[in-house]
Amino acid sequence: MITIPLIEACVAVGGRPDKSISPLDYVSKVTQYSKDVEPGTLFVALRGNRVDGHSFIQEAEKLGAVAAVVEYRVSNAGIPQIVVPSTVEALGDLGRIWRGRLNIPVIAVTGSVGKTSTKELIAHTLDSKFNTHKSRKNYNNQLGVPIELMRLDREHECSVVEFGMRDLNQINYLSRIARPSVAVITNVGVSHINVLKTRENIARAKAEIFEGVDSEGIAILNRDDDFFDFVKGYSNCRVITFGENEEADIRISDIRLSKEANPLFRLNGREVTMSSCVGKYHAYNAAIAYAVATEMGVDKDSIFERFSTFVTPERRGVFSYAKNGALLLDSTYSAAPDSIKASLYTLAELKKRGKRTVAVIGEMLELGSHSEEAHRHIGKFVSGLGGVDLLVTVGKYAEFTGRESGIKEWRHFENSEPAAEYLLKEVKGEEIVLLQGSNNVSLDLVVNALEKGTI
């Protein structure tokens, strides 16, 4: 168990306690949820759009909270209230000192596409040797990262966390909190280009990951990426590269798909089969995990064995089956041009097995003024690639994908429910169906309907 003197926590957040604090009071847990409070907990009262955590201070006190971090005092509370300008920033300060209690490697992962799958594969690989902590789903922002770091305990030997962002000066904040030993940038794409306007700004935002890395750290970068040299220029530590480029330190070659679309490839000359994954992009994830694991002394045979047992996270390119037996390729959690193109390539490979293919493409959100152009680009990709017999598009801008594709069998729907009704009638038992779109388009409802055979 990690414990921090309450006085030290007060100093770390720059707070002003409303009553004296005993030097014997220690914090063994930090939470923003009153229901999770137990004796020794420091309760952080966050103010949300719908709920104000200050309303739950008395409940936290009853459950054993040792103190509360607040933006304003609440009457009738017996525990010390540590007043700060921002409880969100205080949470980050607490995450920083919590991480500092452990001298363990922290691996931070960011990038436009593939962050979560890469994080999961790194953690799965390291877990063969180390007691590995990893951040949970969606805990990758200014609140989530410090919360995850405060889940670290004395038994953990390393940590793998994910950094998300929507604008400049967000990843550098997370990096200064986490102080990564290893910083991974999977790629530089166009996610969040509506805010950042250019890919150069996106690359600059990703490169902020180096803010918290010291000169003894390691940067792991994609040698095939257009912005490799640009991003590398921001690093202040040793760089390890991966990719198909002949100059890459971790070389990927001979990428292909099995008849079930499992990735087969060579990594530094050694044959790899990822039998529980779908799509060629996993070769890049594996190269990153290999770089991290070898640097941390994991036996190479153990690394490759872990690759063979890795299972893709839910709704990020996994196979399931419709009730009528149709094969579903579920990538409904997120979408960006690069990830959709990778999924369509997989579908085209599967079509070579003689099956009829259906592509259900949902709108890609957060592209701003680039939305029409990006969706047209996907349509042109479909047209040039082939491999799609029936195209179904869902959402406003996805219609541009359909119009540009030239696919004769094309249907468009404004939302997922009528799309599900149509596909329940249209999809037959021997077909292969790809479903991908941004999470808020709710194509997961279509997957659920096909799996159950009803809405």
FIKERO-623330 format. One line per 5 residues: number of its first residue (from 1); for each residue x, y, z of N, C-alpha, C. Coordinates in steps of 0.05 Angstrom, whole numbers, plus 5000, padded with zeros to 4 digits. Example, Ala and Ser with C-alpha at 12.3 -4.5 7.8 and 13.67 -1.06 7.14 Angstrom:
! residues 2
1> 5264,4886,5156,5246,4910,5156,5264,4934,5156  5257,4955,5142,5273,4979,5143,5258,5001,5157
! end
This chain:
! residues 455
1> 5017,4976,5000,5000,5000,5000,5017,5025,5000  5010,5045,4984,5023,5071,4984,5008,5090,5002  5023,5104,5019,5010,5124,5037,5025,5150,5034  5011,5172,5037,5022,5199,5035,5012,5215,5059  5030,5228,5073,5021,5245,5095,5001,5266,5085
6> 4980,5270,5099,4959,5289,5090,4971,5317,5088  4990,5324,5105,5003,5350,5103,5018,5352,5076  5032,5331,5068,5046,5331,5042,5027,5334,5019  5004,5321,5021,4984,5323,4999,4973,5352,4998  4970,5364,5021,4960,5392,5022,4980,5410,5009
11> 5006,5406,5014,5027,5423,5002,5028,5418,4972  5025,5393,4964,5028,5386,4935,5006,5400,4919  4982,5402,4929,4961,5415,4914,4960,5445,4918  4978,5455,4935,4978,5484,4940,4953,5493,4954  4943,5476,4972,4917,5481,4985,4919,5496,5011
16> 4897,5507,5019,4894,5521,5045,4873,5506,5062  4882,5491,5082,4863,5476,5098,4847,5495,5116  4822,5488,5120,4805,5505,5137,4807,5499,5166  4822,5478,5173,4827,5471,5201,4854,5457,5203  4865,5455,5226,4891,5443,5230,4891,5414,5221
21> 4914,5405,5210,4917,5378,5200,4938,5364,5218  4931,5340,5227,4949,5325,5245,4972,5313,5229  4996,5314,5239,5019,5300,5225,5015,5270,5225  4996,5260,5239,4992,5231,5240,4971,5222,5220  4959,5241,5206,4939,5234,5185,4953,5227,5159
26> 4946,5204,5148,4957,5194,5123,4935,5189,5103  4942,5192,5077,4924,5186,5055,4932,5159,5042  4914,5140,5041,4920,5115,5028,4905,5111,5002  4887,5130,4996,4871,5128,4972,4860,5155,4965  4858,5160,4939,4846,5185,4929,4824,5178,4910
31> 4801,5191,4913,4779,5186,4894,4762,5211,4891  4748,5212,4869,4728,5234,4864,4700,5223,4866  4697,5198,4873,4671,5185,4876,4666,5179,4905  4645,5192,4916,4640,5188,4945,4634,5159,4951  4622,5144,4933,4615,5116,4938,4639,5098,4941
36> 4662,5108,4931,4687,5092,4933,4704,5099,4957  4694,5117,4974,4709,5126,4997,4710,5104,5018  4734,5101,5030,4738,5083,5053,4757,5097,5072  4760,5086,5096,4778,5100,5115,4805,5106,5103  4815,5130,5107,4841,5138,5096,4840,5151,5069
41> 4816,5155,5058,4813,5166,5031,4813,5197,5032  4826,5209,5012,4825,5237,5007,4804,5241,4984  4783,5255,4990,4761,5259,4971,4765,5284,4956  4765,5283,4929,4768,5307,4912,4741,5314,4901  4732,5338,4907,4705,5347,4899,4707,5360,4872
46> 4702,5345,4851,4702,5356,4824,4675,5368,4817  4675,5389,4801,4651,5402,4793,4645,5396,4764  4624,5380,4759,4616,5373,4732,4593,5389,4722  4585,5384,4697,4563,5398,4686,4536,5391,4699  4534,5366,4709,4509,5357,4721,4511,5353,4751
51> 4535,5346,4760,4538,5339,4789,4561,5354,4800  4558,5365,4824,4579,5379,4838,4588,5362,4861  4613,5354,4861,4624,5336,4881,4623,5348,4909  4620,5374,4911,4619,5387,4938,4594,5378,4953  4573,5369,4938,4548,5360,4951,4552,5333,4965
56> 4575,5320,4961,4578,5293,4972,4600,5292,4993  4608,5315,5003,4630,5315,5023,4621,5303,5049  4597,5309,5057,4587,5297,5083,4584,5266,5080  4575,5257,5057,4574,5228,5052,4602,5216,5053  4621,5229,5041,4649,5219,5042,4659,5218,5070
61> 4652,5238,5086,4661,5239,5114,4650,5215,5130  4625,5208,5125,4612,5186,5139,4626,5159,5132  4636,5158,5108,4649,5133,5099,4679,5131,5107  4689,5152,5119,4716,5151,5130,4737,5168,5116  4728,5187,5099,4747,5205,5086,4763,5220,5107
66> 4790,5223,5102,4807,5236,5121,4806,5267,5116  4800,5275,5092,4797,5303,5085,4785,5305,5057  4778,5330,5049,4767,5335,5023,4782,5358,5010  4787,5355,4984,4799,5377,4968,4776,5391,4954  4773,5417,4959,4749,5432,4950,4757,5458,4937
71> 4738,5469,4922,4741,5496,4911,4727,5517,4928  4709,5508,4945,4696,5525,4964,4687,5508,4988  4687,5521,5012,4680,5507,5036,4651,5499,5037  4646,5476,5049,4618,5466,5053,4613,5466,5083  4591,5477,5091,4585,5478,5119,4577,5451,5130
76> 4580,5448,5156,4572,5424,5170,4588,5399,5162  4613,5404,5154,4631,5381,5149,4653,5381,5170  4657,5358,5183,4677,5357,5205,4705,5352,5196  4709,5341,5172,4736,5335,5163,4749,5360,5152  4776,5361,5151,4789,5384,5139,4782,5387,5110
81> 4777,5412,5101,4772,5418,5073,4796,5435,5063  4809,5424,5043,4833,5437,5032,4824,5453,5007  4825,5479,5009,4814,5496,4989,4835,5502,4968  4828,5497,4942,4846,5501,4920,4831,5517,4898  4846,5530,4880,4832,5543,4857,4818,5524,4838
86> 4830,5500,4834,4819,5481,4815,4822,5453,4826  4801,5439,4831,4803,5411,4840,4813,5392,4818  4808,5400,4793,4819,5384,4770,4849,5385,4771  4861,5408,4773,4890,5411,4774,4901,5398,4799  4886,5399,4821,4895,5386,4846,4896,5356,4842
91> 4877,5345,4827,4878,5316,4822,4903,5309,4807  4911,5326,4788,4936,5322,4773,4960,5323,4791  4960,5342,4810,4982,5345,4829,4985,5320,4846  4962,5309,4854,4962,5285,4871,4972,5261,4855  4964,5259,4829,4974,5238,4812,5004,5239,4809
96> 5015,5263,4807,5044,5267,4804,5059,5256,4828  5050,5264,4852,5065,5255,4876,5061,5225,4881  5038,5215,4873,5032,5186,4877,5051,5170,4859  5053,5179,4833,5072,5165,4815,5100,5167,4825  5107,5190,4837,5134,5193,4848,5141,5176,4871
101> 5121,5163,4883,5127,5145,4906,5139,5119,4896  5137,5113,4871,5147,5087,4860,5168,5092,4839  5190,5079,4842,5212,5080,4823,5209,5057,4803  5188,5059,4786,5182,5038,4767,5180,5051,4739  5184,5035,4718,5180,5045,4691,5151,5051,4685
106> 5146,5074,4673,5120,5081,4663,5122,5084,4633  5105,5069,4619,5105,5070,4590,5080,5085,4582  5083,5107,4567,5061,5124,4559,5057,5121,4528  5032,5117,4520,5026,5113,4492,5007,5134,4482  5014,5147,4460,4995,5165,4446,4998,5161,4416
111> 4981,5175,4401,4980,5171,4372,4952,5176,4362  4949,5179,4336,4923,5185,4324,4906,5159,4322  4919,5137,4317,4904,5112,4313,4919,5090,4329  4904,5072,4342,4915,5048,4353,4926,5051,4382  4920,5073,4396,4931,5076,4423,4923,5054,4442
116> 4897,5048,4442,4887,5029,4462,4897,5001,4456  4895,4992,4431,4904,4965,4424,4934,4962,4430  4950,4983,4424,4978,4982,4430,4984,4981,4460  4970,4998,4475,4973,4997,4504,4967,4970,4515  4945,4958,4505,4937,4931,4515,4957,4910,4508
121> 4968,4911,4484,4988,4891,4476,5014,4895,4491  5023,4920,4496,5047,4924,4512,5043,4912,4540  5020,4918,4552,5015,4908,4579,5014,4878,4580  5001,4866,4560,4999,4837,4558,5027,4824,4555  5044,4837,4540,5071,4827,4536,5088,4829,4561
126> 5087,4852,4574,5103,4857,4598,5094,4840,4621  5068,4833,4621,5057,4818,4643,5069,4789,4645  5083,4781,4625,5097,4755,4627,5120,4755,4646  5130,4779,4653,5152,4781,4671,5147,4799,4695  5130,4819,4691,5126,4839,4712,5096,4840,4721
131> 5093,4849,4746,5066,4856,4756,5059,4882,4743  5043,4882,4723,5039,4905,4706,5012,4919,4711  5013,4945,4716,4989,4961,4717,4984,4973,4690  4958,4975,4682,4951,4988,4657,4927,5005,4661  4925,5027,4646,4902,5045,4649,4878,5032,4637
136> 4855,5038,4649,4830,5027,4640,4819,5042,4616  4798,5030,4604,4785,5042,4581,4776,5071,4587  4784,5088,4568,4776,5117,4569,4789,5134,4590  4806,5122,4607,4820,5138,4627,4846,5149,4616  4843,5167,4596,4867,5176,4582,4869,5207,4580
141> 4853,5221,4596,4853,5250,4595,4862,5263,4621  4858,5289,4624,4869,5303,4647,4857,5293,4674  4834,5281,4673,4824,5268,4698,4832,5239,4699  4830,5225,4677,4834,5196,4677,4863,5188,4683  4882,5202,4672,4910,5194,4676,4919,5196,4705
146> 4914,5218,4719,4921,5218,4748,4906,5198,4764  4880,5193,4757,4865,5173,4771,4878,5146,4768  4886,5139,4743,4899,5113,4739,4926,5111,4753  4941,5133,4754,4967,5132,4768,4963,5127,4797  4941,5137,4808,4935,5133,4837,4924,5105,4842
151> 4921,5089,4822,4915,5060,4826,4940,5044,4829  4963,5056,4825,4989,5042,4829,4992,5035,4858  5004,5012,4862,5010,5002,4889,5039,4992,4891  5048,4986,4915,5075,4977,4919,5082,4952,4903  5061,4935,4898,5066,4910,4884,5071,4913,4854
156> 5063,4936,4843,5066,4940,4814,5095,4945,4807  5104,4932,4785,5132,4935,4776,5135,4952,4751  5113,4958,4738,5113,4976,4715,5084,4985,4709  5081,5006,4694,5055,5016,4687,5054,5024,4658  5031,5018,4645,5026,5026,4617,5001,5044,4616
161> 5005,5069,4608,4983,5087,4608,4979,5099,4580  4955,5108,4574,4948,5119,4548,4943,5149,4551  4954,5165,4532,4949,5194,4532,4931,5201,4508  4908,5212,4514,4891,5223,4493,4893,5254,4493  4883,5266,4473,4883,5296,4472,4863,5305,4452
166> 4855,5331,4455,4838,5344,4435,4850,5370,4426  4871,5379,4439,4883,5405,4432,4912,5405,4441  4926,5426,4434,4953,5430,4443,4954,5435,4473  4977,5429,4485,4981,5434,4514,4965,5416,4532  4956,5393,4522,4943,5373,4539,4960,5349,4544
171> 4974,5339,4524,4992,5316,4529,5016,5325,4546  5026,5349,4542,5048,5357,4559,5040,5358,4588  5015,5366,4594,5005,5365,4622,5006,5337,4633  4996,5318,4617,4996,5290,4625,5024,5279,4629  5042,5286,4610,5069,5276,4611,5084,5286,4636
176> 5079,5311,4644,5092,5321,4668,5082,5308,4693  5057,5298,4692,5046,5283,4715,5057,5254,4716  5057,5241,4693,5065,5212,4692,5095,5207,4691  5110,5227,4682,5139,5224,4679,5147,5198,4666  5140,5194,4641,5144,5168,4628,5174,5161,4625
181> 5180,5135,4629,5206,5125,4623,5208,5118,4593  5186,5110,4581,5184,5104,4553,5160,5118,4541  5165,5133,4520,5144,5148,4506,5139,5137,4478  5115,5128,4473,5108,5116,4447,5089,5134,4432  5096,5139,4406,5077,5153,4388,5071,5133,4365
186> 5047,5123,4364,5040,5103,4344,5041,5114,4316  5030,5138,4312,5028,5150,4285,5017,5178,4288  5018,5193,4266,5006,5220,4265,4985,5219,4242  4960,5220,4250,4938,5220,4230,4923,5246,4230  4896,5244,4227,4880,5269,4225,4859,5271,4246
191> 4860,5253,4266,4841,5255,4288,4844,5283,4302  4821,5296,4307,4820,5322,4320,4830,5345,4302  4831,5340,4277,4841,5361,4258,4821,5385,4258  4796,5380,4267,4777,5402,4269,4786,5424,4288  4800,5416,4309,4811,5435,4329,4839,5444,4321
196> 4856,5425,4314,4884,5431,4309,4890,5441,4281  4872,5437,4263,4873,5449,4236,4893,5436,4216  4917,5429,4225,4936,5417,4207,4949,5392,4220  4959,5374,4203,4973,5350,4214,4999,5358,4228  5011,5380,4220,5035,5390,4234,5028,5397,4263
201> 5005,5410,4267,4997,5416,4295,4990,5390,4310  4979,5371,4296,4973,5345,4309,4999,5332,4318  5019,5332,4300,5045,5321,4306,5058,5335,4329  5056,5362,4330,5067,5377,4352,5053,5370,4378  5027,5366,4377,5012,5358,4401,5021,5331,4411
206> 5025,5312,4393,5034,5285,4401,5062,5286,4413  5079,5303,4402,5107,5306,4411,5109,5318,4439  5087,5329,4449,5087,5339,4477,5092,5316,4497  5089,5292,4488,5094,5269,4506,5122,5269,4517  5141,5283,4503,5168,5283,4513,5173,5303,4535
211> 5153,5319,4542,5156,5340,4563,5164,5328,4590  5154,5304,4596,5160,5292,4622,5181,5270,4621  5194,5267,4597,5214,5246,4594,5242,5258,4598  5258,5246,4616,5285,5256,4620,5304,5244,4599  5329,5252,4601,5349,5244,4581,5355,5214,4582
216> 5347,5200,4604,5352,5172,4605,5328,5156,4595  5307,5169,4586,5284,5156,4576,5288,5146,4547  5266,5134,4537,5266,5123,4509,5242,5133,4494  5246,5141,4470,5224,5147,4452,5221,5125,4431  5197,5115,4427,5192,5094,4407,5174,5106,4385
221> 5185,5108,4361,5172,5124,4339,5169,5107,4314  5149,5115,4299,5141,5101,4274,5159,5111,4251  5177,5095,4241,5196,5103,4220,5181,5107,4193  5158,5095,4190,5143,5097,4165,5125,5122,4164  5122,5136,4187,5104,5158,4188,5115,5183,4174
226> 5097,5198,4161,5105,5222,4146,5119,5242,4164  5111,5242,4190,5121,5262,4208,5143,5251,4227  5156,5229,4219,5176,5217,4236,5198,5238,4243  5210,5250,4223,5232,5269,4228,5223,5293,4245  5199,5302,4239,5188,5325,4254,5185,5318,4284
231> 5173,5295,4289,5168,5286,4317,5195,5280,4331  5213,5267,4317,5238,5260,4329,5253,5285,4338  5250,5307,4323,5263,5332,4330,5255,5343,4357  5233,5334,4368,5224,5343,4394,5234,5325,4417  5245,5302,4410,5253,5283,4431,5280,5292,4443
236> 5283,5285,4468,5308,5293,4482,5321,5268,4494  5316,5245,4482,5326,5220,4493,5332,5200,4471  5339,5176,4478,5346,5156,4458,5321,5148,4443  5324,5144,4416,5301,5138,4399,5304,5110,4388  5282,5094,4390,5280,5068,4377,5258,5070,4356
241> 5264,5060,4332,5244,5063,4311,5233,5035,4303  5208,5036,4292,5195,5011,4282,5182,5017,4256  5178,4996,4240,5164,5000,4215,5174,4982,4193  5164,4985,4169,5173,4970,4146,5197,4983,4132  5203,5008,4139,5226,5022,4129,5251,5006,4135
246> 5269,5004,4115,5294,4988,4119,5312,4999,4141  5308,5024,4148,5324,5037,4169,5313,5033,4197  5289,5021,4199,5277,5017,4225,5293,4998,4242  5294,5005,4268,5308,4987,4287,5292,4961,4291  5266,4963,4293,5249,4940,4295,5235,4937,4268
251> 5243,4918,4252,5235,4917,4224,5212,4898,4220  5190,4908,4208,5167,4892,4201,5169,4885,4171  5165,4860,4164,5166,4852,4136,5146,4830,4130  5141,4826,4105,5124,4804,4095,5097,4803,4109  5084,4826,4112,5057,4826,4125,5036,4814,4106
256> 5020,4796,4117,4999,4784,4102,4977,4775,4121  4955,4765,4110,4933,4756,4127,4927,4726,4122  4920,4712,4143,4911,4685,4140,4883,4684,4129  4872,4661,4125,4845,4659,4113,4824,4670,4132  4831,4671,4158,4813,4683,4178,4820,4712,4183
261> 4838,4724,4166,4847,4752,4168,4864,4757,4192  4876,4736,4204,4895,4740,4225,4922,4750,4213  4935,4769,4226,4960,4779,4215,4983,4759,4217  4997,4756,4195,5022,4740,4194,5044,4759,4184  5067,4759,4197,5088,4777,4189,5115,4768,4201
266> 5136,4782,4193,5162,4777,4205,5170,4802,4221  5181,4797,4244,5191,4819,4262,5221,4814,4266  5237,4831,4255,5266,4827,4256,5273,4799,4246  5258,4790,4226,5264,4765,4213,5250,4741,4225  5237,4744,4248,5224,4721,4261,5194,4721,4254
271> 5184,4698,4247,5156,4695,4239,5137,4699,4263  5116,4714,4259,5096,4720,4280,5068,4714,4269  5052,4700,4285,5024,4696,4279,5008,4706,4303  4989,4725,4298,4971,4734,4319,4944,4723,4314  4939,4699,4324,4916,4683,4316,4890,4693,4328
276> 4891,4712,4347,4866,4722,4359,4861,4751,4351  4875,4761,4331,4872,4788,4321,4864,4788,4292  4854,4811,4283,4846,4814,4255,4858,4839,4244  4871,4838,4221,4881,4861,4208,4911,4865,4209  4923,4876,4188,4952,4879,4186,4964,4899,4205
281> 4947,4918,4214,4959,4939,4231,4970,4928,4258  4961,4904,4265,4972,4892,4290,5002,4887,4288  5012,4885,4264,5041,4882,4261,5056,4906,4273  5045,4929,4269,5057,4954,4280,5055,4954,4311  5031,4946,4321,5028,4945,4350,5049,4925,4362
286> 5052,4903,4348,5071,4883,4358,5100,4893,4358  5107,4908,4338,5134,4920,4336,5139,4938,4360  5119,4954,4367,5121,4972,4390,5124,4956,4416  5107,4936,4419,5109,4920,4444,5136,4905,4445  5145,4896,4423,5171,4883,4422,5194,4902,4431
291> 5193,4927,4421,5213,4947,4428,5213,4952,4458  5189,4956,4469,5187,4961,4498,5196,4937,4514  5186,4913,4507,5192,4889,4523,5222,4882,4523  5235,4884,4499,5263,4877,4498,5280,4897,4514  5272,4922,4513,5286,4942,4529,5283,4937,4559
296> 5262,4924,4567,5257,4918,4595,5265,4890,4603  5279,4877,4585,5291,4851,4591,5273,4827,4590  5251,4829,4576,5233,4806,4573,5245,4787,4553  5245,4761,4559,5256,4740,4542,5241,4741,4515  5256,4739,4493,5243,4741,4467,5223,4719,4461
301> 5229,4695,4470,5209,4673,4467,5183,4680,4481  5185,4692,4505,5161,4700,4520,5146,4721,4505  5160,4740,4492,5147,4761,4477,5131,4749,4455  5142,4732,4439,5128,4721,4416,5105,4702,4425  5108,4689,4447,5087,4673,4457,5063,4690,4465
306> 5069,4714,4477,5048,4732,4485,5033,4743,4461  5048,4748,4439,5034,4757,4415,5013,4737,4406  5019,4712,4408,5001,4691,4398,4976,4688,4415  4976,4699,4440,4953,4696,4458,4939,4722,4462  4947,4743,4449,4935,4769,4453,4907,4770,4440
311> 4888,4781,4454,4860,4785,4444,4854,4814,4442  4845,4823,4419,4839,4851,4413,4818,4862,4432  4821,4886,4442,4800,4898,4460,4773,4899,4446  4752,4899,4462,4724,4898,4452,4719,4921,4432  4706,4914,4410,4697,4932,4389,4719,4948,4376
316> 4743,4936,4376,4765,4949,4362,4777,4930,4341  4760,4918,4325,4769,4900,4305,4768,4871,4314  4745,4862,4324,4742,4835,4333,4720,4821,4317  4722,4795,4314,4702,4780,4300,4680,4771,4319  4656,4771,4310,4634,4758,4323,4615,4747,4301
321> 4593,4736,4309,4575,4724,4289,4546,4735,4293  4534,4740,4270,4505,4747,4270,4490,4721,4277  4465,4725,4286,4449,4702,4293,4445,4683,4270  4445,4694,4245,4442,4677,4222,4468,4665,4212  4490,4670,4226,4516,4659,4219,4535,4677,4203
326> 4526,4700,4195,4544,4719,4181,4567,4727,4200  4590,4731,4187,4614,4738,4202,4615,4769,4205  4618,4779,4230,4618,4808,4235,4646,4816,4243  4656,4837,4230,4681,4849,4238,4674,4875,4252  4675,4875,4278,4665,4897,4295,4688,4916,4302
331> 4687,4940,4289,4706,4961,4295,4690,4987,4302  4669,4983,4318,4650,5005,4322,4658,5024,4344  4681,5020,4357,4688,5037,4379,4698,5065,4370  4713,5065,4348,4723,5091,4339,4729,5089,4309  4734,5113,4297,4739,5113,4268,4755,5138,4261
336> 4774,5134,4244,4790,5155,4232,4797,5145,4204  4804,5163,4185,4809,5153,4158,4829,5130,4156  4851,5132,4171,4871,5111,4169,4861,5084,4180  4846,5085,4202,4836,5059,4213,4814,5047,4196  4797,5064,4184,4776,5053,4166,4789,5041,4141
341> 4809,5054,4130,4823,5043,4107,4835,5016,4113  4847,5013,4137,4859,4988,4145,4837,4966,4147  4814,4974,4158,4792,4954,4160,4781,4946,4133  4779,4965,4115,4769,4959,4088,4789,4941,4073  4814,4946,4078,4835,4928,4066,4831,4900,4076
346> 4826,4897,4101,4821,4870,4113,4796,4857,4099  4775,4873,4096,4751,4863,4084,4756,4854,4055  4772,4869,4041,4779,4862,4013,4795,4836,4012  4812,4832,4032,4827,4806,4033,4808,4783,4038  4788,4788,4056,4769,4766,4062,4751,4760,4038
351> 4746,4780,4021,4729,4775,3997,4743,4755,3979  4769,4754,3979,4783,4735,3962,4777,4707,3969  4765,4703,3993,4757,4676,4001,4730,4668,3988  4719,4686,3971,4695,4679,3957,4669,4686,3971  4670,4703,3991,4646,4710,4006,4636,4737,3996
356> 4609,4742,3999,4598,4768,3994,4604,4786,4017  4612,4811,4012,4621,4829,4033,4602,4853,4035  4598,4861,4060,4582,4885,4067,4599,4904,4084  4601,4929,4076,4615,4949,4092,4595,4969,4103  4593,4971,4129,4576,4990,4142,4594,5012,4154
361> 4594,5035,4141,4613,5056,4148,4597,5079,4161  4603,5085,4186,4591,5107,4200,4607,5132,4197  4595,5154,4203,4608,5180,4201,4632,5182,4220  4653,5194,4210,4677,5200,4226,4674,5228,4238  4672,5230,4264,4667,5256,4277,4693,5270,4283
366> 4690,5295,4292,4713,5312,4300,4733,5318,4278  4723,5320,4253,4740,5327,4231,4735,5355,4222  4715,5369,4233,4710,5397,4227,4708,5403,4198  4722,5423,4188,4720,5432,4160,4732,5411,4141  4746,5391,4152,4757,5370,4135,4738,5346,4131
371> 4714,5348,4143,4696,5325,4144,4688,5316,4116  4679,5334,4099,4671,5325,4072,4694,5313,4057  4717,5326,4058,4741,5316,4043,4749,5289,4053  4749,5285,4079,4757,5259,4091,4738,5237,4083  4712,5242,4083,4693,5222,4076,4693,5215,4047
376> 4698,5236,4030,4701,5231,4002,4726,5214,3997  4747,5219,4012,4772,5204,4009,4767,5174,4015  4751,5168,4035,4745,5140,4041,4729,5128,4017  4711,5143,4006,4695,5133,3983,4713,5127,3960  4733,5144,3954,4751,5139,3932,4768,5114,3938
381> 4775,5111,3964,4791,5087,3971,4774,5062,3966  4749,5062,3973,4731,5039,3968,4730,5033,3938  4728,5054,3922,4726,5051,3893,4751,5039,3882  4774,5047,3891,4799,5037,3880,4806,5010,3891  4798,5004,3916,4806,4979,3928,4789,4955,3919
386> 4763,4961,3914,4745,4939,3908,4740,4923,3934  4727,4901,3931,4723,4884,3955,4698,4889,3971  4681,4908,3962,4656,4914,3976,4633,4909,3957  4616,4890,3964,4592,4885,3948,4569,4903,3955  4564,4907,3981,4543,4925,3990,4555,4945,4010
391> 4550,4970,4005,4559,4992,4022,4536,5005,4036  4537,5007,4062,4517,5020,4078,4531,5043,4093  4521,5067,4090,4533,5090,4104,4513,5101,4124  4524,5110,4147,4507,5120,4168,4518,5146,4179  4500,5167,4179,4508,5193,4189,4512,5213,4167
396> 4510,5238,4174,4510,5260,4154,4532,5259,4134  4557,5261,4143,4580,5263,4125,4586,5236,4112  4578,5214,4124,4584,5188,4112,4571,5185,4084  4550,5201,4079,4537,5200,4053,4557,5207,4030  4576,5225,4036,4597,5231,4016,4614,5207,4009
401> 4618,5190,4029,4633,5165,4024,4618,5148,4003  4592,5145,4007,4576,5129,3989,4575,5140,3961  4572,5166,3959,4570,5179,3933,4596,5177,3917  4618,5178,3932,4644,5177,3919,4653,5149,3912  4641,5129,3925,4650,5101,3922,4643,5089,3895
406> 4621,5098,3883,4612,5086,3858,4600,5058,3861  4596,5049,3886,4584,5023,3891,4555,5023,3883  4547,5004,3866,4520,5003,3856,4500,4996,3879  4508,4977,3896,4491,4970,3919,4500,4988,3942  4487,5011,3945,4493,5029,3966,4467,5040,3979
411> 4466,5039,4005,4443,5051,4019,4454,5070,4041  4440,5092,4045,4448,5111,4065,4426,5115,4086  4435,5118,4111,4416,5123,4133,4427,5145,4151  4409,5161,4162,4418,5183,4179,4427,5173,4207  4416,5151,4216,4424,5140,4242,4424,5110,4242
416> 4432,5098,4264,4438,5069,4264,4413,5052,4265  4391,5062,4276,4367,5044,4280,4355,5035,4253  4349,5053,4234,4339,5044,4208,4360,5027,4193  4386,5033,4198,4407,5017,4185,4405,4988,4196  4401,4986,4222,4399,4959,4234,4375,4944,4222
421> 4352,4958,4220,4328,4945,4209,4333,4935,4180  4347,4952,4164,4353,4944,4137,4372,4920,4136  4393,4921,4152,4413,4899,4151,4402,4873,4162  4384,4874,4181,4372,4849,4191,4357,4834,4168  4347,4849,4149,4333,4837,4126,4353,4829,4104
426> 4374,4845,4101,4391,4843,4078,4414,4823,4081  4426,4822,4106,4450,4805,4111,4442,4776,4112  4456,4760,4096,4452,4731,4095,4473,4717,4111  4469,4691,4115,4486,4676,4133,4515,4671,4124  4520,4673,4098,4547,4667,4088,4563,4692,4083
431> 4554,4715,4092,4568,4740,4085,4587,4749,4107  4604,4769,4100,4623,4781,4118,4616,4810,4120  4612,4820,4144,4602,4847,4149,4622,4863,4165  4633,4885,4154,4650,4903,4169,4632,4926,4179  4636,4933,4205,4621,4956,4216,4641,4974,4230
436> 4643,4999,4221,4661,5018,4234,4651,5047,4231  4653,5062,4252,4646,5090,4253,4653,5101,4280  4651,5127,4283,4656,5139,4309,4637,5129,4330  4645,5128,4355,4630,5116,4376,4602,5128,4378  4600,5154,4375,4574,5167,4379,4554,5162,4356
441> 4563,5150,4335,4545,5142,4313,4529,5116,4322  4539,5102,4342,4525,5080,4354,4521,5056,4336  4542,5049,4320,4540,5025,4303,4541,5000,4320  4549,5002,4346,4548,4979,4363,4519,4969,4366  4500,4987,4363,4471,4978,4364,4465,4960,4340
446> 4478,4966,4317,4474,4949,4294,4486,4921,4298  4510,4921,4310,4523,4896,4316,4505,4879,4335  4495,4892,4356,4478,4878,4375,4453,4867,4362  4442,4883,4344,4417,4874,4330,4423,4849,4312  4445,4850,4298,4453,4827,4281,4459,4803,4297
451> 4472,4806,4320,4479,4784,4337,4454,4771,4349  4434,4787,4356,4410,4777,4369,4389,4769,4348  4391,4780,4324,4371,4775,4303,4347,4793,4305  4348,4813,4322,4326,4831,4326,4336,4857,4339  4321,4878,4336,4328,4903,4348,4319,4904,4378
! end
